[in-house]
Amino acid sequence: MKKAHLLLTVLSFVLLTSCSNIQGEVPSSGIVQEQEAPVENEDITLPEENPVTNNVNKNNEDEVIIDPVSQIDLSLNPNELGEIMILMYHGIGDTESDWQRTPENFRKDLEYMYQNKYQMISLNDYAKGEIKTKAGYTPIILTFDDGRQNNFNYIEDNGQLVIDSDCAVGILEEFKNKYSDFDVTASFFLGTNPFGQKEYVNEKMNFLVDNGYDIGNHTYSHEKLEMLRSDDIQAEIGSVNNIINSYVPDYKIETLALPHGSNPKDEYLDYMLEGSYEGKEYKNIAVLDVGWRPAYSPFDTMNNFKSLYRVTASEIKVDNCGMYDYFKQFEAGSREKFISDGNSNVVTIPKKHEEYLNKEMTGEKIINVY
């Protein structure tokens, strides 16, 4: 018996040491295992030392599975089938108009988003259903058409090249520094003359890619695609992709903003989504219209990634369909906005919306209906 008690003492020490080595570690599978207490037995033998199997045993019958759904805070009323605004900006300049915001008003827009729990996400992530917005927050997407110089302008300051603090990128970077918890990003849709200042195009393109912004295609000539045939459509899209990739060769262009919101005729629609030009292929996973309303959730069966709605980022001539009109409707509850559950691997929706869930889009994500 003394031998057995001695062995039990040694075994307890080994088990405690093993547990202390893994304290605080959670396997990638989300499974934490409890160790079994030793059973008193005269014939007990010590396990052989094994640095691999002495860690968490995933085949142990007493394994504890951490359920991500149990971590969802339902008091935040998550609704991942709610609407998401894709804001359509064009210019940032001194005069306010239906297609241009002043720097002051653009700052007002961003401040409103931050104070009212909106969090910027990329259009690319939206199109892939990768929503990483914080719990209780609403994703929002900023897009800029035409690649105007006032979107991204360089100026000289004391002999050094700096970003103009009143251009779109300058203001976005200002807010990135002002609020460290504000995920700042935007998609810039470009043509043949990206942001003017041809001598700085390379610097601008690489800055955007290196700092978390997206670049999309706005076609070569800005012509209505409904007037074009297959070869012309491929040239309009493919040539711009080739221009962009001449500056950022490894960047994958996956989004298209339609000039004038003009779709091709039905028989040529596939060439808008996929095609090739000068031996290089392209594929668009999200195509933006002009539109006048928020977009559906990426997990909603009503969503059409070939023709996504946008909201005009203006307060002039918006016919009660501008961004602040929808901000008010969201806050009043007359429209349902997307409210994140905080876990990109879980899709949480109210029971009343279950019939609209697109399970092909959710894929292997956990569906949480409440």
BELGI-V694075 format. One line per field, one symbol per residue. ss: DSSP state (H for helix, E for strand, - for the rest). psi: psi as a letter, one per 30 degrees, with the letter a starting at -180 (. if undefined). burial: # if it has 9 or more other C-alpha atoms within 8 Angstrom, else .. A space follows every 50 residues. Layout:
BEGIN
ss: ???
psi: ???
burial: ???
END
This chain:
BEGIN
ss: -HHHHHHHHHHHHHHHHHHHHH--------EEE----------------- ------------EEE--HHHH--HHH--E---EEEEEEE-EE----E--E E-HHHHHHHHHHHHH--EEE--HHHHHH---------EEEEEEEE----- ---EEEE--EEEE----HHHHHHHHHHH--------EEEE-------HHH HHHHHHHHHH---EEEE-------HHH--HHHHHHHHHHHHHHHHHH--- ----EEE-HHH----HHHHHHHHEEEE--EEEE--EEE------E----E -------E--EE----------HHHHHHHHHH----E-E------EEEE- HHHHHHE-HHHH---EEEE-
psi: eeeeeeeeeeeeeeeeeeeffgkfkklffgkkkkkkkkkkkfgkkklkkj feffakjfgkfgkkkjjfeffkjfffhkjggllkkjkjldljafkkafgk kleeeeeeeeeeeefghkkklleeeeffgijgklkflkkkkkkklfhlef ejkklkjhgkklkkfgleeeeeeefeeejfgjjkllkkklbfijgaiffg eeeeeeeeefggllklkglefglkffflaeeeeeeeeeeeeeeeffeief kjjgkkjkkggjlllefgeffeekalkhgkllkkfkkkadlgllllkfgk ffkjffikklkkilgkhfhgglefeeeeeeefgfkjlkkkffjfgkjklk efgefgkjfeefbglkkjk.
burial: ...##.##..##..#..##..#.......####..........#...... ...#........#........##....################..#.### ###..##..#..##..###########.#.#.################## ####........##..##########.....###########.###.... ##.###.##...########...##..#....#############.##.. ..#######.#####..##.#######...#################### ..#.###########..#..###.##..##......########.##### ..##.###...#....##..
END
